[in-house]
Amino acid sequence: MKKFEELKFQFENGLNLETSTYYLMDDIEDYTIQNFLTFVEMLAIKKPDIKEVNLFLNSAGGSVPAMVCFLDIAEYLKKEKNILINSYAFGTAHSAAAIILAMSTGTRYASKNSMIMFHEISFFTAGSTTKLKRETEAIEKLQGRIIKQLSEKTGQTFDFWKDAFRDETWLFSEEAIELNVIDKII
């Protein structure tokens, strides 16, 4: 019965401990990042010598703070635990999912029919004029940081990514590999 409960938990949470794969087939939100962290901790217990985790993506994007948290976790795992995250795009990797795909610390894959989309950070807020200005400035700073990191990872210029974000850029796998957004087409 214990094995059944474990398999049920894995199925319900998009995990496969045998293949070290996490399935992110939804919006990127705080709960998906929490599930990913739980998954990595479970893997570390079951496979103490783990060096790679596989992340399967089919996501239209999601929360910017959750995406930033994921990027920070990926860097932490690489630097402190020597664990790389291989990312695989199937179907869609839009917005926050595109950034996670491109910034993954291991090998970055996309299926031949994947659509990858980058755009400016969008957010919803309400409040006074002063509050709105401060939040806009903070979001612009964050977007600049993300663009800088994408530039460093892909070898494309900061201005290239700034324009790509502003213009909402859609890429097929062949275009993504040319821009060094992914490493391989599967």
ROFI-816786 format. One record per residue: x, y, z of N, C-alpha, C, O in turn; residue in one letter. Coordinates in steps of 0.05 Angstrom, whole numbers. Atoms other than C-alpha are relative to their C-alpha. Layout:
ROFI-816786
+--------+---------+--------+---------+----------+--------+--------+---------+--------+--------+---------+--------+------+
! n_east ! n_north !   n_up ! ca_east ! ca_north !  ca_up ! c_east ! c_north !   c_up ! o_east ! o_north !   o_up ! type !
+--------+---------+--------+---------+----------+--------+--------+---------+--------+--------+---------+--------+------+
!      X !       Y !      Z !       X !        Y !      Z !      X !       Y !      Z !      X !       Y !      Z !    A !
...
+--------+---------+--------+---------+----------+--------+--------+---------+--------+--------+---------+--------+------+
This chain:
ROFI-816786
+--------+---------+--------+---------+----------+--------+--------+---------+--------+--------+---------+--------+------+
! n_east ! n_north !   n_up ! ca_east ! ca_north !  ca_up ! c_east ! c_north !   c_up ! o_east ! o_north !   o_up ! type !
+--------+---------+--------+---------+----------+--------+--------+---------+--------+--------+---------+--------+------+
!     16 !     -24 !      0 !       0 !        0 !      0 !     17 !      25 !      0 !     10 !      46 !    -12 !    M !
!    -18 !     -23 !     -1 !      58 !       47 !     15 !      9 !       8 !    -28 !     10 !      31 !    -35 !    K !
!     -9 !      -5 !     27 !      84 !       40 !    -57 !    -23 !      14 !    -16 !    -17 !      32 !    -31 !    K !
!     23 !     -13 !     14 !      14 !       57 !    -84 !     -3 !      29 !      8 !     -7 !      46 !     -9 !    F !
!      3 !     -28 !    -10 !       9 !      119 !    -40 !     22 !      18 !    -12 !     17 !      41 !    -19 !    E !
!    -22 !     -16 !     11 !      78 !      142 !    -64 !     -5 !       6 !    -30 !     -1 !      28 !    -39 !    E !
!      6 !      -3 !     28 !      59 !      131 !   -137 !    -23 !      20 !     -4 !    -22 !      37 !    -22 !    L !
!     23 !     -18 !      1 !      -7 !      167 !   -126 !      9 !      29 !      5 !      1 !      47 !    -10 !    K !
!    -11 !     -26 !     -6 !      30 !      226 !    -95 !     16 !      11 !    -24 !     12 !      34 !    -31 !    F !
!    -16 !      -9 !     23 !      78 !      229 !   -153 !    -18 !       8 !    -24 !    -13 !      28 !    -36 !    Q !
!     19 !      -6 !     22 !      22 !      226 !   -204 !    -15 !      26 !      4 !    -17 !      42 !    -14 !    F !
!     16 !     -24 !     -6 !     -19 !      280 !   -170 !     16 !      25 !     -1 !      5 !      47 !     -5 !    E !
!    -17 !     -24 !     -2 !      40 !      327 !   -165 !     20 !       3 !    -23 !     38 !      20 !    -22 !    N !
!    -17 !      -2 !     24 !      73 !      316 !   -233 !     29 !      -7 !      5 !     47 !       6 !     -5 !    G !
!    -27 !       8 !     -7 !     134 !      279 !   -206 !      5 !     -28 !    -10 !    -13 !     -45 !    -12 !    L !
!     -8 !      27 !      6 !     172 !      218 !   -229 !     28 !      -3 !     12 !     48 !       5 !      1 !    N !
!    -25 !       3 !    -15 !     226 !      199 !   -179 !     19 !     -19 !    -14 !     43 !     -17 !    -12 !    L !
!    -18 !      20 !     14 !     252 !      141 !   -222 !     16 !      14 !    -22 !     40 !       8 !    -26 !    E !
!    -14 !     -14 !     22 !     269 !      187 !   -281 !     10 !      27 !      8 !     21 !      42 !     -9 !    T !
!     -8 !     -27 !    -10 !     283 !      249 !   -238 !    -12 !      22 !    -16 !      1 !      42 !    -23 !    S !
!     15 !     -19 !     17 !     230 !      287 !   -277 !    -22 !      13 !     15 !    -38 !       0 !     29 !    T !
!     23 !     -16 !    -11 !     184 !      343 !   -255 !    -15 !      11 !    -24 !     -3 !      23 !    -42 !    Y !
!     17 !      -9 !     22 !     126 !      359 !   -301 !    -14 !      26 !      7 !    -32 !      26 !     24 !    Y !
!     12 !     -26 !     -4 !     108 !      433 !   -302 !    -18 !       6 !    -23 !    -10 !      18 !    -43 !    L !
!     19 !      -2 !     23 !      46 !      432 !   -346 !    -23 !      18 !      8 !    -46 !      12 !      2 !    M !
!     20 !     -19 !    -11 !       9 !      491 !   -315 !     13 !      27 !      2 !     36 !      31 !     -7 !    D !
!    -12 !     -26 !     -5 !      19 !      563 !   -297 !     22 !      -2 !     21 !     21 !     -19 !     39 !    D !
!    -22 !      -1 !    -19 !      82 !      579 !   -259 !     -9 !      17 !     23 !    -11 !      42 !     20 !    I !
!     10 !     -14 !    -23 !      58 !      598 !   -190 !     16 !      -9 !     25 !     33 !     -27 !     22 !    E !
!    -14 !       7 !    -25 !      83 !      593 !   -118 !     -2 !     -30 !      6 !     17 !     -43 !     14 !    D !
!      4 !      29 !     -6 !      53 !      523 !   -110 !     17 !     -18 !    -19 !     26 !     -39 !    -10 !    Y !
!    -16 !      16 !     18 !      90 !      497 !   -172 !     30 !       0 !      9 !     44 !     -20 !      6 !    T !
!    -28 !      -2 !    -10 !     156 !      522 !   -143 !      3 !     -16 !     25 !     23 !     -29 !     29 !    I !
!      0 !      16 !    -24 !     139 !      491 !    -76 !      1 !     -30 !     -6 !     16 !     -45 !      6 !    Q !
!      0 !      28 !      8 !     124 !      425 !   -110 !     27 !      -8 !    -11 !     37 !     -30 !     -6 !    N !
!    -26 !       6 !     11 !     190 !      429 !   -148 !     21 !      -3 !     22 !     37 !     -22 !     21 !    F !
!    -19 !       2 !    -22 !     229 !      441 !    -84 !     -4 !     -26 !     15 !     15 !     -39 !     23 !    L !
!      6 !      25 !    -14 !     194 !      383 !    -50 !     11 !     -24 !    -16 !     22 !     -42 !     -5 !    T !
!     -9 !      20 !     18 !     210 !      340 !   -110 !     31 !      -3 !      2 !     41 !     -26 !      4 !    F !
!    -30 !       1 !     -1 !     285 !      358 !   -108 !      9 !     -12 !     27 !     28 !     -27 !     28 !    V !
!     -7 !      11 !    -27 !     287 !      343 !    -33 !     -5 !     -30 !      1 !     11 !     -45 !     12 !    E !
!      6 !      28 !      1 !     253 !      276 !    -44 !     21 !     -15 !    -17 !     30 !     -37 !     -9 !    M !
!    -21 !      13 !     17 !     303 !      260 !   -100 !     26 !      -2 !     15 !     39 !     -23 !     13 !    L !
!    -26 !       0 !    -14 !     362 !      278 !    -56 !      0 !     -22 !     21 !     21 !     -33 !     27 !    A !
!      2 !      21 !    -19 !     337 !      228 !     -4 !      2 !     -27 !    -14 !     17 !     -45 !     -5 !    I !
!      0 !      26 !     15 !     324 !      172 !    -55 !     25 !      -5 !    -16 !     34 !     -27 !    -19 !    K !
!    -24 !       2 !     17 !     384 !      187 !    -98 !     21 !      20 !      9 !     23 !      42 !     -2 !    K !
!    -19 !     -19 !    -12 !     438 !      220 !    -56 !     22 !      10 !    -19 !     33 !      32 !    -15 !    P !
!    -20 !      -8 !     19 !     486 !      223 !   -115 !    -11 !      14 !    -25 !      3 !      16 !    -45 !    D !
!     13 !     -12 !     23 !     437 !      258 !   -162 !     16 !      24 !    -10 !     25 !      41 !      6 !    I !
!    -15 !     -22 !     13 !     471 !      306 !   -211 !    -18 !      16 !    -20 !    -10 !      38 !    -28 !    K !
!     18 !     -13 !     19 !     413 !      323 !   -258 !    -29 !      -4 !      7 !    -37 !     -26 !     16 !    E !
!     29 !       1 !     -3 !     339 !      338 !   -253 !    -11 !       8 !    -27 !     -1 !      27 !    -40 !    V !
!     13 !      -6 !     25 !     294 !      339 !   -314 !    -26 !      16 !      5 !    -42 !       8 !     22 !    N !
!     23 !     -17 !     -2 !     241 !      393 !   -321 !    -15 !       1 !    -27 !     -4 !      12 !    -46 !    L !
!     16 !      -1 !     24 !     186 !      382 !   -373 !    -19 !      23 !      2 !    -34 !      26 !     21 !    F !
!     17 !     -24 !      1 !     151 !      447 !   -392 !    -20 !      -1 !    -22 !    -14 !      -8 !    -44 !    L !
!     21 !      -6 !     18 !      85 !      460 !   -425 !    -16 !      21 !     14 !    -37 !      14 !     27 !    N !
!     12 !     -21 !    -17 !      65 !      527 !   -396 !     -2 !      26 !    -15 !     16 !      34 !    -30 !    S !
!      4 !     -26 !     12 !      37 !      593 !   -418 !     13 !      22 !     17 !     11 !      46 !     10 !    A !
!    -14 !     -20 !    -16 !      78 !      628 !   -363 !    -12 !       0 !     28 !    -21 !     -20 !     39 !    G !
!     11 !      -2 !    -26 !      55 !      654 !   -297 !     13 !      23 !     16 !     19 !      44 !      5 !    G !
!     -8 !     -20 !    -20 !      79 !      693 !   -236 !     30 !       6 !     -4 !     47 !     -11 !     -5 !    S !
!    -28 !      -9 !      2 !     143 !      734 !   -243 !     15 !      -6 !     25 !     37 !     -17 !     24 !    V !
!    -15 !       8 !    -25 !     162 !      725 !   -169 !      6 !     -30 !      1 !     27 !     -38 !     10 !    P !
!     -5 !      29 !      0 !     154 !      650 !   -176 !     22 !      -8 !    -20 !     38 !     -25 !    -15 !    A !
!    -21 !       5 !     20 !     197 !      650 !   -239 !     27 !       8 !     11 !     46 !      -7 !      8 !    M !
!    -25 !      -9 !    -11 !     251 !      690 !   -205 !      9 !     -19 !     22 !     33 !     -25 !     24 !    V !
!     -6 !      20 !    -21 !     248 !      642 !   -146 !     12 !     -25 !    -13 !     31 !     -36 !     -3 !    C !
!    -10 !      25 !     14 !     257 !      583 !   -194 !     28 !       5 !    -10 !     45 !     -13 !     -7 !    F !
!    -27 !      -5 !     11 !     318 !      616 !   -227 !     20 !       0 !     23 !     42 !     -10 !     20 !    L !
!    -18 !      -1 !    -24 !     349 !      629 !   -158 !      5 !     -28 !     10 !     27 !     -35 !     18 !    D !
!     -3 !      27 !    -10 !     336 !      557 !   -137 !     18 !     -16 !    -19 !     35 !     -31 !    -10 !    I !
!    -17 !      15 !     20 !     367 !      530 !   -202 !     29 !       8 !      4 !     46 !     -10 !      3 !    A !
!    -28 !      -8 !     -4 !     430 !      571 !   -190 !     10 !     -11 !     27 !     34 !     -19 !     28 !    E !
!     -8 !      12 !    -26 !     432 !      549 !   -117 !      7 !     -29 !     -2 !     27 !     -39 !      7 !    Y !
!     -5 !      29 !      3 !     426 !      476 !   -136 !     26 !      -5 !    -16 !     40 !     -24 !    -10 !    L !
!    -24 !       3 !     16 !     481 !      484 !   -187 !     25 !       6 !     17 !     44 !     -10 !     17 !    K !
!    -24 !      -9 !    -14 !     530 !      521 !   -142 !      4 !     -15 !     26 !     27 !     -22 !     33 !    K !
!     -3 !      11 !    -27 !     516 !      489 !    -74 !     -3 !     -31 !      0 !      8 !     -44 !     18 !    E !
!      5 !      29 !      0 !     492 !      418 !    -92 !     10 !     -14 !    -24 !      9 !     -39 !    -26 !    K !
!    -10 !      12 !     25 !     523 !      407 !   -160 !    -21 !     -15 !    -15 !    -16 !     -36 !    -27 !    N !
!     22 !      12 !     14 !     455 !      391 !   -189 !     -8 !      18 !    -23 !    -14 !      42 !    -18 !    I !
!      8 !     -15 !     24 !     438 !      414 !   -260 !    -29 !      -5 !     -6 !    -39 !     -27 !     -2 !    L !
!     28 !       4 !      9 !     367 !      425 !   -286 !      0 !       0 !    -30 !      5 !      21 !    -43 !    I !
!      5 !       2 !     29 !     355 !      400 !   -357 !    -29 !       7 !     -5 !    -47 !      -3 !      8 !    N !
!     28 !      -8 !      6 !     294 !      433 !   -387 !     -8 !      -9 !    -28 !      8 !      -9 !    -46 !    S !
!     12 !      11 !     25 !     249 !      405 !   -441 !    -26 !      15 !     -5 !    -45 !      14 !     11 !    Y !
!     25 !     -13 !      8 !     196 !      447 !   -477 !    -15 !     -18 !    -19 !     -5 !     -27 !    -39 !    A !
!     19 !      15 !     17 !     137 !      409 !   -505 !    -25 !      17 !     -3 !    -37 !      24 !     17 !    F !
!     24 !     -17 !      3 !      81 !      449 !   -536 !      7 !      29 !      3 !     15 !      42 !    -16 !    G !
!     -5 !     -29 !     -4 !      89 !      518 !   -505 !     19 !       5 !     23 !     19 !      -9 !     43 !    T !
!    -16 !     -11 !    -21 !     141 !      554 !   -465 !     -2 !      30 !     -4 !     15 !      42 !    -18 !    A !
!      5 !     -29 !      4 !     114 !      625 !   -461 !      7 !      15 !     25 !      5 !       4 !     47 !    H !
!     -3 !     -19 !    -22 !     132 !      684 !   -418 !     19 !     -11 !     22 !     43 !     -16 !     15 !    S !
!    -18 !       9 !    -22 !     160 !      660 !   -350 !     12 !     -28 !     -7 !     34 !     -34 !      0 !    A !
!    -10 !      27 !      8 !     166 !      588 !   -378 !     23 !       2 !    -20 !     41 !     -14 !    -19 !    A !
!    -22 !      -4 !     20 !     209 !      614 !   -436 !     25 !       8 !     14 !     47 !      -1 !      6 !    A !
!    -24 !      -9 !    -14 !     256 !      648 !   -388 !     12 !     -24 !     16 !     36 !     -27 !     17 !    I !
!    -10 !      24 !    -15 !     261 !      585 !   -344 !     14 !     -19 !    -19 !     35 !     -30 !    -13 !    I !
!    -12 !      17 !     21 !     275 !      544 !   -407 !     27 !      10 !     -8 !     47 !      -4 !     -7 !    L !
!    -25 !     -11 !     10 !     329 !      591 !   -432 !     21 !       2 !     22 !     45 !      -1 !     16 !    A !
!    -19 !      -4 !    -22 !     361 !      600 !   -363 !      7 !     -25 !     15 !     22 !     -24 !     34 !    M !
!     -6 !      25 !    -14 !     363 !      527 !   -342 !     30 !      -5 !      1 !     45 !       3 !    -17 !    S !
!    -29 !       4 !     -5 !     430 !      505 !   -315 !     12 !     -24 !    -14 !     36 !     -26 !    -16 !    T !
!     -9 !      24 !     15 !     434 !      439 !   -353 !     -5 !       4 !    -30 !     -4 !      26 !    -40 !    G !
!      6 !      -1 !     29 !     418 !      422 !   -425 !    -29 !       9 !     -4 !    -47 !       0 !     10 !    T !
!     26 !     -11 !      7 !     359 !      459 !   -456 !    -10 !     -12 !    -26 !      3 !      -9 !    -47 !    R !
!     12 !      14 !     23 !     314 !      420 !   -504 !    -27 !      13 !     -7 !    -40 !      24 !     10 !    Y !
!     27 !      -7 !      9 !     252 !      436 !   -545 !     -8 !     -20 !    -21 !      8 !     -27 !    -38 !    A !
!     10 !      17 !     21 !     209 !      391 !   -587 !     -3 !      17 !    -26 !     -4 !      41 !    -25 !    S !
!     -1 !     -15 !     25 !     207 !      409 !   -661 !    -25 !      18 !     -4 !    -23 !      37 !    -19 !    K !
!     24 !     -16 !      3 !     136 !      438 !   -655 !     -4 !      19 !     23 !    -25 !      32 !     24 !    N !
!      4 !     -19 !    -23 !     147 !      478 !   -591 !     -1 !      29 !    -10 !     13 !      37 !    -29 !    S !
!      1 !     -29 !      3 !     129 !      551 !   -590 !     11 !      13 !     25 !      1 !       7 !     47 !    M !
!    -12 !     -13 !    -22 !     172 !      594 !   -546 !     -5 !      30 !     -3 !      0 !      41 !    -25 !    I !
!      7 !     -28 !      3 !     151 !      666 !   -531 !     11 !      16 !     23 !      8 !       9 !     47 !    M !
!    -11 !     -20 !    -20 !     185 !      724 !   -495 !    -16 !      26 !     -3 !    -22 !      34 !    -26 !    F !
!     13 !     -26 !      1 !     151 !      789 !   -477 !      7 !      16 !     25 !     18 !       6 !     44 !    H !
!     -5 !     -17 !    -23 !     155 !      847 !   -429 !    -15 !     -11 !     24 !    -36 !     -24 !     22 !    E !
!     13 !       8 !    -24 !     138 !      833 !   -357 !    -26 !      16 !      2 !    -27 !      40 !     -2 !    I !
!     25 !     -13 !     -4 !      65 !      848 !   -344 !     -8 !      -5 !     29 !     -2 !     -26 !     41 !    S !
!      8 !       3 !    -28 !      34 !      859 !   -276 !    -26 !      17 !      4 !    -32 !      35 !    -12 !    F !
!     25 !     -14 !     -6 !     -31 !      883 !   -245 !      3 !      12 !     28 !     13 !       0 !     47 !    F !
!     -3 !     -14 !    -26 !     -33 !      934 !   -189 !    -22 !      21 !      1 !    -35 !      28 !    -18 !    T !
!     18 !     -22 !     -4 !     -76 !      988 !   -160 !     11 !      17 !     23 !     27 !       8 !     39 !    A !
!     -9 !     -17 !    -21 !     -63 !     1047 !   -116 !      5 !      29 !     -9 !     -4 !      37 !    -30 !    G !
!     -6 !     -28 !      5 !     -38 !     1118 !   -114 !     19 !       3 !    -24 !     33 !     -16 !    -31 !    S !
!    -18 !      -6 !     22 !       1 !     1151 !   -170 !     29 !      -6 !      8 !     44 !     -18 !     -7 !    T !
!    -27 !       4 !    -10 !      64 !     1149 !   -128 !      6 !     -30 !      2 !     28 !     -39 !     -6 !    T !
!     -4 !      30 !     -2 !      55 !     1074 !   -113 !      3 !     -12 !    -27 !     20 !     -29 !    -31 !    K !
!     -1 !      11 !     27 !      43 !     1059 !   -186 !     27 !       6 !    -14 !     39 !     -11 !    -27 !    L !
!    -26 !      -7 !     11 !     106 !     1097 !   -207 !     22 !     -17 !     13 !     40 !     -27 !     -2 !    K !
!    -20 !      16 !    -13 !     148 !     1060 !   -155 !      0 !     -29 !     -9 !     21 !     -41 !    -14 !    R !
!      2 !      28 !     10 !     122 !      992 !   -176 !      9 !      -3 !    -29 !     22 !     -22 !    -35 !    E !
!     -9 !       1 !     28 !     133 !     1008 !   -249 !     31 !       1 !     -1 !     43 !     -14 !    -17 !    T !
!    -29 !      -1 !      0 !     205 !     1028 !   -234 !     13 !     -26 !      9 !     33 !     -35 !     -2 !    E !
!    -10 !      25 !    -10 !     216 !      964 !   -194 !     -2 !     -22 !    -22 !     16 !     -38 !    -25 !    A !
!      4 !      20 !     21 !     187 !      921 !   -251 !     20 !       5 !    -23 !     31 !     -14 !    -34 !    I !
!    -19 !      -6 !     21 !     231 !      957 !   -302 !     28 !      -9 !      8 !     43 !     -19 !     -9 !    E !
!    -26 !       9 !    -10 !     293 !      943 !   -259 !      2 !     -30 !     -1 !     22 !     -41 !    -10 !    K !
!      0 !      29 !      0 !     274 !      870 !   -252 !      2 !     -10 !    -29 !     17 !     -28 !    -35 !    L !
!     -1 !       8 !     28 !     262 !      864 !   -327 !     28 !       5 !    -11 !     38 !     -12 !    -26 !    Q !
!    -28 !      -4 !      8 !     331 !      895 !   -339 !     19 !     -21 !     10 !     37 !     -29 !     -5 !    G !
!    -16 !      22 !    -11 !     362 !      843 !   -293 !     -4 !     -26 !    -16 !     16 !     -40 !    -22 !    R !
!      6 !      24 !     15 !     327 !      787 !   -330 !     12 !       1 !    -28 !     24 !     -18 !    -37 !    I !
!    -11 !      -4 !     27 !     348 !      815 !   -398 !     30 !      -3 !      1 !     42 !     -16 !    -17 !    I !
!    -29 !       2 !     -3 !     420 !      821 !   -374 !      8 !     -30 !      3 !     27 !     -39 !     -9 !    K !
!     -6 !      28 !     -3 !     420 !      748 !   -351 !     -5 !     -16 !    -25 !     12 !     -33 !    -32 !    Q !
!      5 !      13 !     25 !     389 !      725 !   -416 !     22 !       6 !    -20 !     31 !     -11 !    -35 !    L !
!    -22 !      -8 !     18 !     442 !      764 !   -454 !     25 !     -16 !      6 !     38 !     -26 !    -13 !    S !
!    -23 !      15 !     -8 !     497 !      730 !   -415 !     -2 !     -29 !     -7 !     17 !     -42 !    -16 !    E !
!      4 !      28 !      4 !     467 !      661 !   -422 !      0 !      -7 !    -30 !     11 !     -28 !    -38 !    K !
!      4 !       6 !     28 !     451 !      665 !   -497 !     21 !      12 !    -18 !     25 !       3 !    -41 !    T !
!    -19 !     -14 !     17 !     506 !      710 !   -522 !    -12 !      21 !    -18 !      3 !      34 !    -33 !    G !
!     13 !     -22 !     15 !     455 !      757 !   -553 !      4 !      26 !     16 !      8 !      25 !     40 !    Q !
!     -4 !     -25 !    -13 !     461 !      831 !   -537 !    -23 !       8 !     18 !    -46 !      -2 !     15 !    T !
!     21 !     -11 !    -17 !     422 !      867 !   -483 !    -21 !      13 !    -17 !    -45 !       9 !    -12 !    F !
!     20 !     -14 !     17 !     389 !      910 !   -537 !    -16 !     -20 !    -16 !    -40 !     -15 !    -21 !    D !
!     16 !      20 !     14 !     369 !      848 !   -576 !    -23 !     -10 !     18 !    -46 !     -10 !      9 !    F !
!     21 !      11 !    -18 !     332 !      820 !   -515 !    -20 !      22 !      8 !    -44 !      16 !     12 !    W !
!     18 !     -22 !     -7 !     303 !      888 !   -497 !    -21 !       3 !    -22 !    -45 !       6 !    -17 !    K !
!     18 !      -2 !     23 !     273 !      893 !   -567 !    -18 !     -25 !     -2 !    -42 !     -23 !     -7 !    D !
!     16 !      24 !      1 !     251 !      820 !   -565 !    -22 !       0 !     20 !    -45 !      -9 !     14 !    A !
!     20 !      -2 !    -21 !     214 !      832 !   -500 !    -22 !      20 !     -8 !    -46 !      14 !     -7 !    F !
!     19 !     -22 !      7 !     182 !      897 !   -525 !    -19 !      -9 !    -23 !    -42 !      -4 !    -23 !    R !
!     15 !       8 !     24 !     160 !      865 !   -591 !    -16 !     -26 !      3 !    -30 !     -34 !    -16 !    D !
!     12 !      27 !     -4 !     134 !      799 !   -561 !      9 !     -19 !    -22 !     -3 !     -20 !    -44 !    E !
!    -14 !      16 !     20 !     178 !      750 !   -597 !     -8 !     -30 !      3 !     -6 !     -41 !     24 !    T !
!      8 !      28 !      1 !     153 !      681 !   -618 !     21 !     -16 !    -16 !     29 !      -7 !    -37 !    W !
!    -21 !      16 !     12 !     203 !      627 !   -635 !     -8 !     -29 !     -3 !    -20 !     -40 !     15 !    L !
!      1 !      29 !      3 !     200 !      557 !   -664 !     27 !     -10 !      9 !     46 !       5 !     13 !    F !
!    -25 !      13 !    -10 !     254 !      508 !   -641 !     24 !       8 !    -17 !     45 !      13 !     -5 !    S !
!    -23 !      -6 !     17 !     298 !      522 !   -701 !     11 !      28 !      5 !     35 !      33 !      5 !    E !
!     -9 !     -27 !     -6 !     299 !      596 !   -686 !     12 !       2 !     28 !     31 !      17 !     32 !    E !
!    -10 !      -1 !    -28 !     309 !      584 !   -612 !     28 !     -11 !      2 !     45 !      -1 !     18 !    A !
!    -28 !      11 !     -1 !     371 !      541 !   -625 !     20 !      20 !    -12 !     42 !      22 !     -3 !    I !
!    -18 !     -20 !     12 !     400 !      595 !   -671 !      7 !      23 !     20 !     28 !      34 !     19 !    E !
!     -4 !     -21 !    -19 !     392 !      646 !   -614 !     12 !     -10 !     26 !     15 !       6 !     45 !    L !
!    -11 !      12 !    -24 !     421 !      598 !   -562 !    -19 !       1 !     23 !    -11 !       2 !     46 !    N !
!     20 !       2 !    -20 !     356 !      596 !   -524 !     -3 !     -29 !      9 !     -8 !     -34 !     33 !    V !
!     -1 !      29 !     -6 !     359 !      520 !   -528 !     26 !     -11 !    -11 !     39 !       1 !    -27 !    I !
!    -24 !      14 !     10 !     415 !      471 !   -540 !     -5 !     -21 !    -21 !     11 !     -26 !    -39 !    D !
!      6 !      22 !     18 !     380 !      415 !   -576 !    -30 !      -1 !     -7 !    -47 !       6 !     10 !    K !
!     27 !       5 !      8 !     317 !      399 !   -615 !     -5 !     -30 !      2 !     11 !     -46 !     -7 !    I !
!      7 !      28 !     -3 !     283 !      333 !   -597 !    -25 !      -7 !    -15 !    -33 !     -30 !    -15 !    I !
+--------+---------+--------+---------+----------+--------+--------+---------+--------+--------+---------+--------+------+
